[in-house]
Amino acid sequence: MRRSVLLLLTTVNVLVTGGAGYLGCCLVRLLLESGHHVRVLDSLLHGGEPLLGFWHKPQFEFVFGDIRDLPTLRASLDQIDSVVHLAAIVGDPACARDPIHAREVNLDASLALLQECCKRQIEKFVFASTCSNYGRMPGAEEYVDEQSPLSPLSVYAETKVAFEEALLTGNDNSRPAVTSLRLATLYGVSPRMRFDLTVNEFTFDMLCKGHLVVFGEQFWRPYIHVRDAARAFCEILQAPASQEPEVYNVGATDQNFRKSDLIEFIRPYAPNATIDVVRKAGDLRDYRVCFDKIAKRLGFRPAYSVQQGIAEVAKLVRSRVIENPAGSRFRN
C-alpha cells in the first residue's frame, strides 16, 4: 500500500480479514471514512457485492483468497500495520454442520495468522470474539463480565475460546498489541444483509410470514447493532496500544433481553403474527453481560437500541428493496 508523506503520521494500513461479511463491510466503510488504507482478505463465500460501495476508493484494496491458504495470507500482510481478524465460520448452525471445517478456519488459520503477524511485527491485532463464550451465567440474577469463567457450549464458541486463549496468554515480545472483542449478538441492516440473526430473523418472520417459532424464549442474550460493533473496532485501532493483552465485552448492559422481550418490541409492527413457543432443552446458553469496562475505559456506548434496529429492519423488509429476503444468500 502506498502512503503519502502528508498522511504518514495519521494513516494506518489495516488488513480486515472477512471484510466482505455482515460486520466486515460496515467496518471497512468506517475505516475508510477515518482516513485509513484498508485491505480486505475474503473468500467471498457469501458474495462480494458489499464491497462495491468503496471499490473505487484509492485507499481500498482487495485480496481474494481463503485464510487457510498460507501464501495468500502472507501476501495480504505486506506493508500492513494493524490487523482486524473477522474471518470465520460464523454462528452455531454453520459450525455444527461441518465442525472440522469450522476448526480449520476459526482456530488453525487464526493461529497461522497470528504467527505471521508476530514475524512481521504487526503493531495491533484485534480479534472478533463472542459473548457466546460465557455459555451460561452462574445465577438467574447475575451478570457475567470479562473476568467470569468461560463455558462454551457450541463448536463456534469453542473455537473462539481456544484462539482467545492462544492470543491472550502468549509471552512472545514480538507479538502485536492484542485485543479480543467479545461481541454481543449483532442485529441491524448491513450491505451484506443477514436474516438469520435473532433480532433480524424475528422481525422478518413476524412481518413477512406472520408466524414465529421461538426456542428457549426465557433465555437472556445481549444485543448490539452491527454499526456500533464496527465502531468499537475503529475505536480500539485509534486508541493507544495496550502493553498487556486486553479483552472487552462490546455492547451495553441495558441491551440484555430475553427472546420474549424481542417479540414484544416487534409486536407493534406485526400485531397479528402468531407465536409458537417451544421449550428448548438442548441449547442452554443463558447469559446477561456487563459492559462497564469498555464504557469506562474507552467511553464506548452504543448509539442504537434494539428497538431502533427493529424499526430499521422492519422498514427494509416492507420496502421490497430486497427481492427475496427468505433466500439462502441472506443466511449463514
FISE-614990 format. One record per residue: y negated, x, z negated of N, C-alpha, C, O in turn. Coordinates in pm, whole numbers, padded with zeros to 5 digits, always signed. Layout:
BEGIN
YXZYXZYXZYXZ
...
This chain:
BEGIN
+00120+00083+00000+00000+00000+00000-00125+00087+00000-00129+00190-00068
-00225+00046+00075-00349+00121+00082-00452+00061-00011-00465-00061-00021
-00524+00147-00079-00631+00101-00166-00757+00179-00133-00753+00301-00116
-00869+00109-00125-00994+00178-00100-01039+00250-00227-00997+00213-00336
-01121+00350-00212-01171+00424-00327-01248+00333-00421-01241+00350-00543
-01322+00236-00367-01403+00149-00450-01318+00061-00539-01362+00022-00647
-01196+00028-00495-01111-00061-00574-01010+00014-00660-00933-00050-00733
-01009+00143-00654-00905+00221-00719-00897+00199-00868-00788+00200-00925
-01012+00179-00933-01012+00165-01079-00979+00024-01125-00946+00004-01242
-00989-00073-01038-00970-00212-01081-00850-00279-01017-00806-00383-01066
-00796-00224-00912-00688-00289-00839-00554-00231-00881-00539-00110-00897
-00457-00319-00897-00321-00278-00931-00228-00320-00818-00239-00431-00766
-00138-00232-00781-00036-00265-00684+00082-00326-00758+00148-00258-00837
+00109-00453-00733+00210-00527-00809+00325-00567-00718+00303-00622-00610
+00448-00539-00762+00566-00593-00695+00609-00717-00771+00629-00713-00893
+00624-00828-00699+00676-00951-00758+00811-00979-00694+00818-01017-00577
+00918-00962-00770+01049-00999-00718+01064-01150-00731+01026-01209-00832
+01120-01212-00628+01130-01358-00630+00997-01427-00610+00976-01538-00660
+00908-01364-00538+00772-01416-00523+00759-01538-00434+00651-01597-00428
+00866-01579-00365+00860-01699-00283+00910-01822-00358+00917-01931-00301
+00946-01806-00485+01004-01914-00562+00901-02008-00622+00780-01995-00598
+00950-02103-00699+00868-02208-00760+00754-02149-00843+00639-02188-00828
+00786-02055-00930+00685-01986-01010+00621-01872-00932+00500-01851-00940
+00701-01799-00856+00652-01679-00789+00537-01702-00696+00440-01625-00696
+00543-01808-00615+00435-01830-00518+00305-01867-00588+00197-01836-00538
+00313-01934-00704+00192-01963-00782+00134-01835-00841+00013-01816-00843
+00222-01747-00888+00177-01620-00945+00115-01530-00840+00010-01470-00865
+00177-01520-00723+00123-01435-00617-00019-01478-00581-00106-01394-00562
-00042-01607-00571-00175-01656-00539-00277-01610-00644-00385-01564-00609
-00243-01624-00771-00335-01583-00878-00362-01433-00874-00475-01389-00894
-00258-01355-00849-00275-01209-00845-00366-01169-00730-00452-01082-00746
-00348-01231-00616-00434-01201-00501-00578-01242-00530-00672-01169-00496
-00596-01358-00592-00731-01403-00626-00797-01311-00728-00920-01304-00735
-00716-01242-00809-00768-01148-00908-00798-01011-00849-00847-00922-00918
-00770-00994-00719-00803-00869-00651-00692-00768-00643-00713-00656-00596
-00572-00805-00686-00461-00711-00682-00398-00706-00542-00408-00800-00464
-00335-00594-00514-00247-00584-00398-00109-00630-00442-00059-00584-00545
-00047-00718-00366+00079-00778-00407+00185-00760-00298+00162-00791-00181
+00298-00711-00340+00415-00703-00252+00523-00794-00309+00552-00789-00429
+00581-00878-00225+00687-00969-00266+00819-00920-00209+00830-00889-00091
+00920-00913-00295+01058-00890-00253+01135-01019-00276+01142-01067-00389
+01192-01075-00170+01260-01203-00184+01364-01218-00074+01341-01175+00039
+01476-01278-00106+01581-01303-00006+01561-01436+00065+01637-01471+00155
+01459-01513+00023+01424-01642+00085+01540-01739+00083+01565-01810+00181
+01611-01742-00028+01723-01835-00044+01679-01979-00026+01755-02062+00024
+01555-02009-00066+01503-02145-00054+01388-02154+00047+01309-02247+00043
+01381-02056+00137+01280-02060+00243+01157-01978+00210+01131-01946+00094
+01080-01946+00314+00961-01863+00297+00830-01935+00314+00724-01872+00306
+00833-02066+00336+00710-02141+00360+00606-02126+00249+00487-02127+00279
+00646-02113+00121+00545-02099+00015+00456-01976+00031+00349-01969-00031
+00498-01879+00112+00419-01757+00131+00314-01770+00241+00228-01683+00254
+00319-01876+00320+00232-01887+00437+00085-01896+00400-00001-01855+00478
+00054-01949+00282-00086-01967+00243-00161-01838+00224-00284-01838+00230
-00092-01728+00200-00162-01599+00185-00104-01492+00276-00127-01373+00254
-00030-01534+00377+00029-01437+00470-00078-01355+00542-00055-01239+00577
-00194-01415+00564-00299-01349+00640-00378-01249+00557-00456-01172+00613
-00359-01247+00429-00442-01161+00343-00398-01015+00356-00279-00986+00347
-00493-00923+00377-00455-00783+00397-00393-00719+00274-00321-00620+00286
-00420-00774+00155-00364-00714+00033-00227-00773-00003-00176-00750-00113
-00169-00849+00090-00036-00908+00067+00067-00841+00158+00042-00820+00276
+00183-00809+00101+00295-00754+00178+00421-00830+00143+00435-00884+00033
+00514-00834+00237+00642-00899+00212+00756-00808+00254+00753-00746+00360
+00857-00802+00167+00981-00730+00197+01095-00830+00187+01120-00888+00082
+01165-00849+00298+01280-00938+00297+01403-00860+00250+01432-00752+00303
+01473-00914+00153+01594-00848+00109+01647-00901-00022+01577-00970-00097
+01772-00868-00047+01840-00907-00169+01815-00800-00275+01828-00681-00247
+01781-00843-00394+01751-00747-00500+01872-00663-00536+01858-00557-00599
+01991-00708-00498+02111-00629-00525+02128-00512-00429+02210-00424-00453
+02052-00510-00320+02062-00403-00221+01973-00287-00265+01851-00297-00259
+02035-00179-00307+01960-00069-00369+01860-00003-00274+01748+00022-00317
+01893+00027-00148+01792+00086-00059+01669-00003-00042+01556+00046-00041
+01691-00134-00028+01577-00226-00016+01496-00228-00144+01372-00228-00140
+01565-00229-00257+01496-00228-00387+01409-00104-00401+01294-00113-00444
+01464+00009-00366+01388+00134-00378+01266+00134-00286+01158+00176-00326
+01285+00088-00164+01172+00085-00069+01061-00008-00119+00943+00019-00097
+01099-00116-00185+00998-00213-00230+00913-00157-00343+00806-00211-00372
+00958-00050-00409+00885+00008-00521+00788+00119-00480+00716+00171-00565
+00785+00155-00354+00695+00262-00309+00550+00225-00339+00504+00117-00303
+00477+00315-00406+00335+00302-00437+00303+00181-00525+00192+00128-00521
+00399+00138-00605+00379+00024-00695+00342+00074-00835+00398+00172-00884
+00246+00005-00898+00204+00037-01035+00275-00049-01140+00315+00000-01245
+00289-00179-01109+00346-00273-01206+00446-00364-01135+00434-00392-01016
+00545-00409-01212+00649-00496-01159+00654-00624-01242+00657-00620-01365
+00656-00738-01173+00685-00867-01236+00820-00911-01182+00836-00935-01062
+00917-00922-01271+01054-00948-01228+01090-01095-01252+01121-01136-01363
+01083-01172-01142+01118-01314-01145+01251-01342-01077+01315-01443-01108
+01294-01256-00987+01412-01285-00904+01534-01311-00991+01568-01230-01077
+01599-01424-00967+01716-01462-01046+01783-01582-00984+01722-01655-00906
+01908-01602-01020+01971-01732-01000+01926-01816-01119+01964-01789-01233
+01844-01917-01092+01770-01986-01198+01835-02118-01233+01867-02199-01146
+01853-02140-01363+01899-02269-01413+02047-02270-01445+02126-02198-01385
+02083-02353-01540+02221-02362-01585+02318-02408-01476+02424-02347-01461
+02286-02514-01399+02382-02559-01298+02410-02454-01191+02525-02433-01152
+02304-02387-01144+02322-02287-01038+02406-02169-01087+02490-02118-01014
+02384-02128-01211+02460-02015-01266+02604-02054-01297+02696-01976-01276
+02623-02175-01347+02758-02221-01378+02842-02237-01253+02964-02222-01257
+02778-02269-01142+02851-02288-01016+02915-02158-00969+03025-02160-00914
+02849-02045-00990+02903-01915-00948+02859-01810-01049+02764-01735-01024
+02928-01804-01164+02884-01713-01271+02890-01565-01233+02811-01485-01283
+02983-01528-01147+02991-01387-01106+02866-01348-01027+02805-01245-01052
+02829-01433-00932+02707-01409-00855+02586-01406-00946+02498-01321-00931
+02581-01498-01041+02467-01504-01134+02455-01375-01214+02344-01325-01233
+02563-01323-01261+02558-01199-01340+02519-01079-01252+02448-00989-01297
+02567-01078-01128+02529-00970-01036+02378-00967-01014+02317-00860-01014
+02319-01084-00996+02176-01092-00967+02093-01078-01095+02002-00996-01103
+02126-01160-01194+02042-01170-01314+02054-01051-01407+01959-01017-01477
+02170-00988-01409+02189-00876-01502+02203-00743-01430+02123-00652-01452
+02304-00729-01344+02330-00599-01281+02212-00552-01197+02170-00437-01208
+02158-00639-01113+02046-00599-01028+01921-00574-01112+01840-00487-01078
+01904-00649-01220+01789-00628-01308+01796-00491-01374+01694-00422-01386
+01914-00451-01417+01931-00319-01478+01903-00208-01376+01841-00107-01410
+01947-00228-01253+01918-00130-01147+01769-00120-01121+01715-00011-01102
+01700-00235-01120+01555-00236-01100+01486-00160-01213+01397-00080-01187
+01525-00185-01336+01463-00116-01449+01486+00034-01439+01394+00112-01467
+01605+00075-01401+01634+00218-01387+01544+00283-01281+01493+00393-01301
+01526+00214-01169+01439+00268-01064+01294+00276-01111+01222+00369-01077
+01251+00177-01190+01114+00179-01243+01094+00297-01337+00987+00358-01338
+01195+00330-01415+01186+00446-01504+01174+00575-01424+01096+00664-01459
+01251+00585-01319+01246+00706-01235+01109+00726-01174+01064+00839-01158
+01043+00618-01140+00914+00625-01070+00795+00616-01164+00680+00619-01121
+00823+00604-01294+00718+00595-01396+00621+00480-01366+00499+00495-01370
+00680+00365-01338+00602+00242-01322+00530+00214-01454+00585+00235-01561
+00405+00166-01445+00324+00150-01565+00364+00030-01650+00377+00042-01771
+00385-00087-01586+00418-00208-01659+00536-00279-01593+00552-00279-01471
+00619-00340-01679+00733-00418-01632+00732-00549-01710+00750-00548-01832
+00710-00661-01642+00702-00791-01707+00818-00876-01657+00836-00896-01536
+00896-00926-01751+01020-00995-01719+01010-01143-01751+00960-01182-01857
+01058-01226-01659+01061-01370-01679+01190-01409-01750+01296-01420-01688
+01180-01429-01881+01294-01474-01960+01278-01624-01987+01202-01691-01918
+01347-01676-02086+01351-01821-02105+01367-01857-02252+01433-01786-02328
+01307-01967-02291+01328-02021-02426+01469-02074-02445+01510-02102-02558
+01545-02089-02336+01686-02129-02349+01765-02026-02428+01874-02056-02478
+01711-01905-02441+01777-01802-02520+01804-01847-02663+01899-01800-02726
+01722-01937-02715+01735-01978-02855+01853-02073-02876+01909-02078-02986
+01890-02146-02774+02009-02230-02783+01993-02352-02870+01989-02465-02819
+01985-02332-02998+01978-02444-03091+01902-02401-03215+01932-02296-03273
+01805-02480-03257+01728-02444-03376+01812-02468-03501+01898-02556-03501
+01786-02391-03608+01872-02397-03727+01863-02527-03804+01959-02565-03870
+01750-02597-03798+01734-02721-03872+01653-02821-03793+01575-02784-03705
+01671-02949-03824+01608-03055-03746+01457-03049-03748+01393-03093-03653
+01398-02995-03854+01253-02992-03867+01193-02853-03843+01073-02833-03861
+01274-02760-03802+01230-02622-03789+01186-02588-03647+01220-02657-03551
+01110-02478-03637+01069-02422-03509+01124-02280-03500+01131-02209-03600
+01161-02239-03380+01201-02101-03358+01082-02022-03306+00993-02078-03241
+01080-01891-03335+00976-01803-03282+01041-01675-03231+01163-01666-03223
+00958-01577-03196+01010-01455-03134+01104-01376-03224+01180-01293-03175
+01101-01401-03355+01188-01331-03449+01318-01406-03476+01406-01354-03544
+01331-01526-03424+01450-01607-03451+01572-01552-03378+01558-01490-03272
+01692-01573-03434+01814-01528-03366+01829-01598-03231+01790-01713-03213
+01887-01526-03137+01913-01582-03005+02057-01633-03001+02149-01569-03051
+02075-01748-02940+02207-01811-02935+02227-01876-02798+02228-01999-02788
+02243-01795-02694+02255-01852-02559+02379-01938-02544+02487-01900-02588
+02362-02054-02482+02472-02149-02467+02507-02175-02321+02576-02273-02291
+02461-02088-02231+02491-02104-02089+02496-01966-02024+02446-01869-02080
+02557-01959-01907+02561-01832-01833+02420-01786-01802+02389-01667-01813
+02333-01879-01764+02194-01844-01734+02128-01774-01852+02072-01666-01838
+02136-01836-01970+02074-01777-02088+02144-01647-02130+02079-01554-02176
+02275-01641-02114+02349-01519-02149+02299-01400-02068+02282-01290-02122
+02277-01420-01938+02230-01309-01855+02087-01270-01892+02052-01152-01889
+02004-01368-01926+01867-01338-01968+01865-01260-02098+01791-01163-02111
+01947-01301-02194+01953-01232-02323+02006-01090-02306+01954-00996-02367
+02108-01074-02224+02168-00941-02205+02067-00844-02144+02057-00729-02188
+01990-00889-02043+01891-00798-01986+01775-00775-02081+01723-00663-02089
+01735-00877-02152+01628-00861-02251+01664-00752-02352+01580-00668-02386
+01788-00754-02399+01830-00653-02497+01821-00513-02438+01775-00420-02505
+01864-00498-02314+01853-00366-02249+01708-00327-02229+01672-00210-02243
+01626-00423-02196+01484-00397-02169+01409-00356-02295+01323-00268-02290
+01441-00418-02406+01361-00402-02527+01414-00296-02623+01342-00255-02714
+01536-00250-02604+01594-00157-02701+01605-00014-02650+01644+00075-02726
+01572+00012-02526+01579+00148-02473+01476+00240-02537+01369+00194-02578
+01507+00366-02545+01414+00463-02605+01375+00573-02508+01332+00681-02550
+01388+00547-02379+01352+00645-02276+01200+00652-02265+01135+00550-02241
+01144+00772-02283+00998+00788-02278+00940+00760-02140+00819+00737-02127
+01024+00762-02038+00974+00736-01903+00967+00587-01872+00926+00547-01762
+01006+00504-01968+01006+00360-01943+00864+00306-01929+00771+00357-01990
+00850+00202-01847+00720+00135-01840+00689+00065-01972+00776+00053-02059
+00566+00020-01987+00533-00074-02094+00600-00207-02059+00566-00267-01957
+00693-00252-02141+00774-00368-02105+00736-00489-02189+00708-00478-02309
+00735-00605-02123+00707-00733-02189+00805-00836-02136+00823-00850-02015
+00866-00908-02227+00953-01019-02190+00884-01150-02226+00845-01170-02341
+00869-01237-02128+00805-01366-02149+00912-01475-02149+00973-01505-02047
+00934-01533-02267+01030-01642-02279+00958-01773-02247+00883-01827-02329
+00983-01821-02128+00908-01935-02075+00966-02066-02126+01088-02084-02133
+00876-02159-02161+00917-02297-02182+00963-02354-02048+00943-02291-01944
+01025-02471-02050+01072-02534-01927+00954-02569-01837+00858-02634-01881
+00961-02526-01713+00850-02544-01620+00846-02686-01562+00948-02755-01556
+00727-02726-01521+00707-02852-01450+00581-02839-01366+00510-02739-01373
+00553-02942-01286+00431-02945-01208+00454-02918-01060+00565-02886-01018
+00346-02932-00983+00351-02915-00838+00332-02769-00801+00243-02702-00853
+00417-02721-00711+00412-02584-00661+00437-02588-00511+00502-02680-00462
+00385-02488-00435+00415-02483-00292+00564-02476-00262+00608-02522-00156
+00644-02418-00353+00791-02427-00340+00836-02531-00442+00881-02498-00552
+00823-02658-00402+00842-02767-00495+00987-02780-00538+01080-02762-00458
+01004-02813-00666+01137-02842-00721+01134-02978-00790+01043-03009-00867
+01237-03059-00760+01252-03187-00828+01378-03189-00915+01427-03296-00951
+01429-03071-00951+01545-03064-01040+01507-03013-01179+01595-02986-01260
+01378-02998-01206+01329-02962-01338+01299-03090-01415+01253-03188-01355
+01322-03091-01544+01328-03215-01621+01210-03308-01598+01230-03424-01562
+01087-03260-01618+00970-03347-01603+00958-03396-01459+00938-03515-01436
+00972-03306-01364+00961-03344-01223+01072-03441-01183+01049-03538-01111
+01194-03412-01229+01309-03495-01193+01296-03635-01252+01319-03734-01183
+01260-03644-01379+01245-03775-01441+01137-03858-01370+01154-03978-01346
+01027-03791-01337+00918-03862-01269+00964-03913-01133+00938-04028-01098
+01030-03828-01057+01080-03868-00925+01180-03982-00936+01169-04081-00863
+01279-03970-01026+01383-04071-01036+01325-04207-01078+01364-04310-01022
+01234-04207-01174+01180-04334-01222+01090-04400-01118+01091-04522-01103
+01011-04318-01045+00921-04376-00945+00993-04412-00816+00971-04520-00762
+01078-04323-00767+01135-04339-00633+01269-04412-00633+01301-04485-00539
+01347-04391-00737+01478-04455-00745+01476-04580-00832+01560-04669-00818
+01379-04586-00922+01373-04698-01014+01481-04695-01118+01507-04795-01185
+01546-04578-01133+01660-04568-01225+01675-04424-01270+01664-04331-01189
+01699-04405-01397+01715-04270-01452+01833-04269-01548+01845-04355-01635
+01919-04170-01531+02028-04145-01625+01989-04025-01709+01961-03918-01655
+01987-04042-01841+01940-03938-01932+02056-03891-02018+02124-03971-02082
+02078-03759-02019+02180-03699-02103+02112-03628-02219+02019-03549-02199
+02156-03655-02339+02101-03585-02455+01954-03615-02476+01874-03523-02493
+01918-03742-02476+01776-03779-02482+01711-03746-02616+01589-03750-02627
+01791-03713-02717+01735-03685-02850+01702-03538-02871+01640-03503-02971
+01741-03450-02778+01723-03307-02796+01582-03263-02758+01519-03319-02668
+01533-03161-02828+01398-03109-02809+01396-02995-02708+01491-02918-02698
+01286-02986-02633+01255-02872-02546+01104-02853-02543+01029-02949-02559
+01058-02730-02522+00915-02708-02493+00893-02707-02343+00984-02676-02266
+00771-02743-02300+00740-02753-02157+00607-02683-02128+00517-02680-02212
+00599-02626-02006+00474-02561-01963+00456-02581-01812+00552-02574-01735
+00332-02605-01772+00302-02621-01630+00324-02488-01558+00296-02381-01612
+00375-02496-01435+00407-02375-01359+00283-02288-01337+00294-02165-01336
+00166-02350-01321+00045-02269-01300+00000-02202-01430-00057-02093-01426
+00024-02265-01543-00004-02200-01671+00089-02081-01692+00047-01976-01739
+00216-02099-01658+00311-01988-01672+00269-01870-01584+00276-01755-01628
+00225-01898-01461+00177-01792-01373+00058-01719-01435+00048-01597-01426
-00030-01795-01497-00148-01734-01559-00109-01641-01675-00176-01541-01698
-00002-01674-01746+00044-01588-01855+00085-01450-01803+00054-01349-01866
+00153-01447-01689+00191-01319-01630+00067-01239-01592+00062-01118-01614
-00033-01304-01534-00157-01236-01497-00224-01175-01620-00272-01062-01616
-00226-01250-01728-00294-01201-01847-00221-01082-01908-00284-00991-01961
-00089-01082-01902-00013-00966-01950-00044-00843-01865-00061-00734-01918
-00051-00860-01734-00081-00747-01646-00221-00691-01670-00244-00571-01656
-00314-00778-01705-00452-00735-01724-00481-00686-01866-00584-00623-01889
-00391-00713-01960-00411-00669-02098-00377-00522-02111-00301-00469-02030
-00432-00453-02212-00395-00313-02235-00245-00301-02256-00183-00386-02319
-00187-00194-02203-00042-00174-02214-00003-00154-02360-00067-00077-02432
+00101-00222-02403+00151-00208-02539+00235-00083-02552+00310-00048-02460
+00223-00015-02665+00303+00105-02689+00447+00071-02720+00537+00153-02699
+00471-00049-02770+00605-00094-02805+00644-00211-02716+00557-00285-02670
+00775-00230-02691+00819-00347-02615+00772-00475-02682+00774-00487-02805
+00732-00571-02602+00679-00696-02656+00758-00816-02603+00810-00815-02492
+00766-00919-02686+00824-01048-02648+00723-01156-02683+00669-01158-02794
+00699-01247-02589+00612-01361-02616+00682-01488-02570+00735-01495-02458
+00683-01589-02656+00712-01724-02609+00590-01774-02533+00477-01754-02578
+00611-01839-02420+00499-01883-02336+00500-02035-02328+00589-02096-02267
+00400-02094-02390+00386-02239-02393+00285-02276-02500+00199-02196-02535
+00296-02397-02551+00209-02445-02659+00294-02525-02757+00380-02603-02716
+00270-02504-02886+00354-02567-02987+00348-02719-02979+00448-02786-03008
+00233-02775-02941+00223-02920-02932+00283-02977-02804+00272-03097-02779
+00346-02892-02722+00409-02938-02598+00562-02932-02609+00632-02916-02508
+00614-02946-02732+00756-02967-02755+00783-03117-02754+00718-03192-02827
+00878-03161-02672+00907-03304-02662+01057-03326-02649+01131-03238-02605
+01100-03446-02687+01234-03493-02657+01232-03561-02519+01127-03602-02471
+01350-03571-02459+01357-03638-02330+01311-03782-02342+01251-03836-02248
+01337-03844-02454+01291-03982-02475+01139-03990-02473+01082-04090-02429
+01071-03885-02521+00924-03882-02515+00876-03878-02370+00781-03946-02334
+00943-03798-02288+00904-03787-02148+00914-03923-02078+00827-03959-01999
+01017-03996-02109+01034-04128-02047+00916-04218-02081+00867-04291-01995
+00871-04213-02204+00758-04297-02244+00629-04253-02174+00544-04336-02142
+00614-04122-02150+00496-04074-02077+00498-04121-01932+00393-04149-01874
+00617-04131-01874+00629-04169-01733+00626-04320-01715+00591-04369-01608
+00660-04395-01820+00675-04540-01811+00555-04612-01747+00577-04704-01669
+00430-04574-01775+00318-04644-01711+00318-04635-01559+00263-04722-01492
+00379-04531-01503+00384-04514-01358+00502-04590-01297+00502-04620-01178
+00601-04621-01379+00722-04688-01330+00769-04789-01434+00875-04771-01494
+00690-04894-01458+00720-04987-01567+00852-05061-01552+00908-05108-01651
+00902-05071-01429+01024-05148-01406+01149-05060-01394+01259-05112-01370
+01135-04932-01411+01250-04842-01399+01351-04869-01511+01312-04893-01626
+01478-04864-01477+01584-04881-01576+01633-04744-01623+01637-04649-01546
+01670-04737-01750+01712-04611-01811+01852-04627-01868+01877-04719-01947
+01942-04540-01829+02076-04534-01889+02084-04408-01972+02069-04297-01921
+02109-04424-02101+02116-04311-02193+02262-04277-02218+02342-04362-02257
+02295-04148-02196+02431-04100-02219+02425-03994-02327+02355-03893-02312
+02497-04016-02434+02503-03915-02540+02582-03796-02489+02698-03811-02450
+02521-03680-02489+02582-03562-02429+02630-03468-02537+02550-03417-02615
+02760-03446-02542+02816-03358-02644+02832-03215-02594+02837-03122-02675
+02839-03196-02463+02869-03063-02410+02752-02967-02415+02773-02848-02440
+02630-03015-02392+02512-02930-02391+02439-02950-02523+02372-03052-02543
+02451-02853-02612+02396-02866-02747+02262-02796-02763+02215-02778-02875
+02199-02757-02653+02068-02692-02665+01968-02788-02726+01950-02901-02680
+01903-02743-02829+01810-02828-02902+01715-02735-02977+01752-02677-03079
+01593-02720-02927+01504-02623-02990+01359-02664-02972+01316-02705-02864
+01285-02651-03080+01139-02661-03077+01087-02521-03101+01134-02449-03189
+00989-02482-03021+00946-02343-03017+00802-02330-03066+00716-02412-03032
+00777-02228-03145+00641-02194-03190+00581-02093-03093+00644-01993-03057
+00457-02119-03050+00390-02033-02954+00264-01969-03014+00170-01935-02941
+00263-01952-03146+00144-01897-03213+00115-01753-03172-00001-01714-03164
+00220-01674-03147+00199-01531-03121+00113-01508-02997+00017-01432-03003
+00146-01572-02886+00071-01549-02763-00070-01606-02774-00164-01555-02712
-00086-01713-02853-00219-01771-02873-00307-01677-02955-00424-01658-02924
-00250-01617-03060-00329-01532-03148-00352-01394-03088-00462-01339-03098
-00250-01337-03026-00262-01201-02972-00344-01197-02844-00428-01109-02826
-00318-01292-02754-00379-01287-02621-00478-01399-02596-00545-01402-02492
-00489-01492-02691-00577-01606-02670-00528-01700-02561-00606-01775-02504
-00398-01695-02533-00342-01777-02425-00310-01916-02475-00238-01934-02574
-00365-02015-02406-00334-02155-02433-00323-02227-02298-00410-02211-02212
-00219-02305-02280-00203-02376-02152-00320-02469-02124-00377-02530-02215
-00356-02479-01997-00465-02568-01955-00415-02709-01927-00495-02803-01925
-00284-02725-01906-00228-02854-01867-00135-02908-01974-00069-02832-02046
-00131-03040-01985-00036-03108-02073+00075-03168-01988+00062-03181-01866
+00185-03203-02053+00294-03270-01981+00245-03399-01916+00285-03431-01804
+00161-03471-01986+00109-03596-01929+00032-03571-01800+00043-03648-01705
-00048-03463-01796-00120-03430-01674-00025-03388-01563-00047-03421-01446
+00080-03316-01599+00179-03278-01499+00251-03397-01440+00277-03401-01320
+00283-03494-01524+00348-03616-01476+00257-03688-01376+00303-03734-01272
+00129-03699-01409+00034-03764-01318+00028-03691-01185+00020-03755-01079
+00032-03560-01188+00026-03478-01067+00150-03499-00981+00139-03517-00859
+00268-03498-01043+00392-03518-00969+00401-03661-00915+00447-03683-00802
+00358-03757-00996+00360-03897-00950+00271-03914-00827+00310-03983-00732
+00155-03853-00828+00064-03861-00713+00129-03800-00590+00113-03852-00479
+00201-03690-00608+00267-03624-00495+00376-03713-00434+00379-03732-00313
+00464-03767-00517+00575-03844-00462+00526-03975-00399+00588-04025-00305
+00417-04030-00450+00362-04152-00390+00289-04125-00259+00275-04215-00177
+00243-04002-00240+00161-03969-00123+00240-03959+00005+00184-03971+00114
+00372-03936-00006+00462-03914+00108+00432-03783+00181+00472-03765+00296
+00361-03692+00115+00339-03559+00172+00472-03488+00193+00491-03418+00293
+00565-03507+00099+00700-03454+00113+00788-03564+00171+00804-03670+00110
+00844-03539+00287+00915-03645+00360+01041-03691+00288+01070-03810+00283
+01116-03595+00231+01242-03631+00166+01255-03556+00034+01324-03454+00027
+01189-03604-00070+01195-03533-00200+01335-03524-00257+01361-03440-00343
+01427-03608-00211+01564-03604-00261+01647-03494-00195+01761-03472-00234
+01590-03427-00096+01663-03325-00022+01700-03204-00105+01634-03173-00204
+01807-03137-00064+01859-03023-00140+01762-02905-00143+01769-02822-00234
+01672-02896-00048+01578-02783-00043+01483-02785-00161+01420-02683-00192
+01470-02900-00229+01381-02911-00343+01456-02901-00474+01407-02943-00579
+01576-02845-00468+01658-02825-00586+01728-02690-00579+01756-02638-00471
+01755-02635-00697+01829-02507-00702+01978-02530-00711+02055-02434-00716
